Amino acid sequence: AAEPGGTVLAQSPMAPATLSAGAPVSLMLSDGSLVRVPRVTGVNINEARQRLQKDADLRPQPTVVTSDMRVGTVIEQQPAEGTLVKRSSVIRLQVSAGQEGPAMIDVPNVVGMPFDRAKSRLARFSVERVERAAGAPDGRVVEQIPRAQTQAAAGSVITLTVSAPPRAMTEVFEMPDVVGRSYADVQRSLIEFKIDRTVIDNAAPRGQIVAQTPVAGSSLTPGDAVVLQVSGGRESTAAGASTEVAKSSAPNGANGRAVLAIGASVLLGLIIGALVMRQWSVRRAATVRVDHITPVEPPGPRGFSSVDILLDGEAAAPRPSGDHSSAEQQEKVLENNIAQHEGARPGS
């Protein structure tokens, strides 16, 4: 570019984009290698040298020609005024020698000739070749400076522009503004480029583009990379939050292992304590049941139970023959047996 070296010409992404710390930002800088050709026609050759060499860092190459103009005046310049060229480029100048200049030679017309033939015809001059894509057959002269039918001093530089094979044309696209649009729609419209899709947590609807690189208006050629940041929607945000919570709560390193070991020890102690308490409870319950069921005999003669009364009464009472004994008779026998045994107990 023609701006001073180091001047920022473009950036990506453009302000006011929001990026995370450490994210890359691309800057396009001028290398300061180009310069615009100043106007030097109509001025003296000494002033033309000043403008070209000191002000623009260009190299003047004068050719003396006969002219009605004042001696030393620049009649023509090539490239023309305002053209962007590399620094130190040669600027060809035609300088007037006046009516009474050095011996001048007519410049022949060599346009349309093959370069080798044109060079031979210009043997009395110094020939400089410049190539340019043109519609003429390759290797043919399409332009000459100075032009034909003019005069130049012997040894002057004659610049010949020669036709060269046309360069492959590259189609250039302008990057559109796709922020806020659906990724599915944009993907079809950017089919010529290499799309790098990144899904991020964002409150925007799922599938909506929230950022792009390069920015809108940038020049692209087919196959260039285009980075699109696409919203994952609220589900992605919730999932991301859950993941962060899980990560923050999970133990790590030696501290995590120590916490797990302590927790395991406490759990094992609780299990053992529960088993001991269960065993003690079972034994205590069994003892209570035994104490409740087993009678304690008082000192002295053994008493009589209702079972003994029934057995003794059954043995002492005569059984009636047959099956015609009445319930009343059985009840009386039972009462007599009970009365007798009650009277036999000590202290009765």
Secondary structure, 3 states (H helix, E strand, C coil): CCCCCCCEEEEECCCCCCCCCCCCCEEEECCCCEEECCCCCCCEHHHHHHHHHHHCCCEEEEEEECCCCCCCEEEEEECCCCCEEECCCEEEEEEECCCCCCCEEECCCCCCCEHHHHHHHCCCCEEEEEEEECCCCCCEEEEEECCCCCEEECCCEEEEEEEECCCCCCCCEECCCCCCCEHHHHHHHCCCCEEEEEEECCCCCCCEEEEEECCCCCEECCCCEEEEEEECHHHHHHHHHHHHHHHHHCCCHHHHHHHHHHHHHHHHHHHHHHHHHHHHHHHHHHHHHHHHHCCCCCCCCCCCCHHHHHHHHHHHCCCCCCCCCCHHHHHHHHHHHHHHHHHHCCCC
